[in-house]
C-alpha cells in the first residue's frame, strides 16, 4: 500500500469532518475509517476508509445505510454490492511531492483568499454555476484555521476557485472549478502557485476522475492510487449521492 494514499485519504476525511461540523453533524475517526452516523451534507460521503484494513461490515455498522448513503472506498478494495450499493464512479488520488517553484505557465487570474460571508456566497454560486448558492459551505468555514477558500478573480469577478485544507502531512485541494470551459489548467496553475507560496514544503494531494485529471498531470501531479465512490441504491437508481466535489 502506498503510504501517500493513506495521507491523501486521511486529509480528505479531515476535510469532510470539518464540513460536517459546520452543519452541526458529529462524525468520528475510527482505527480504519472516518464515518458519520447521520446523513452528511450533499456531495459529501458518509464514510471514508483510511487504510486497506477497513472492512465493509464494520463500515456499514457506523453509518445510516438508507437510500442515498455513500462510502468513499479510498483504496478501491471493498465490495458493497451485496448491501445494495453500486459504484457511482472511480477516480485517482493525485500527489505533488513538493513546491520548488511556481508552475511552468503563469495563471491569468488574480488568486486570493475569500475572507467574508458575501465573498463565500459569490464563490459558491460560481462553483455551482448558479446565481443562488445552496450554502453547503457555511460561514463557519471562514473561521477554520486549517481551511482556506481561494478565488481566482478577473476584474473583480470570480472565474475559478478551490478549497485547501492543511493536515499534518499534506495540503488537500478539493472543489477546484473554473467558469471557463476547458480552462482547468489555468485554475490548477493558479491554485498550486498560491498554495506553494504559503506551504512550500508540504505535498499537495487530492483526487480527480476522467478528463479532469489531465490538467494536474501536466503540472507535475502523479497518480498514486485508485478510489471508488459507492452509493446506496433506492431500487430505481436514484438517491442523493457523492459527486466529485469533496
ABEGO torsion letter per residue (X at the ends): XBAAAAAAAAAAAAAAAAAAAAAGBBBBBBAABBBBABBBBBGBBABBBABAABBAAAAAAABBABBGBBBBBAAGABBAAAAGBBBABBBBBBBBABBABBBABBBABBBBBBABAAAAAAAAAAAAGBABBAGABBAAAAABAABBBBBBBBGGBBABBBBBBBBAABBBBBGBBBABBGAAAAAAAAAAAAAAAABAABBBBEBBBEAAAAAAAAAGBBBAEBBBBBBBBAGAGBEBBBBAAX
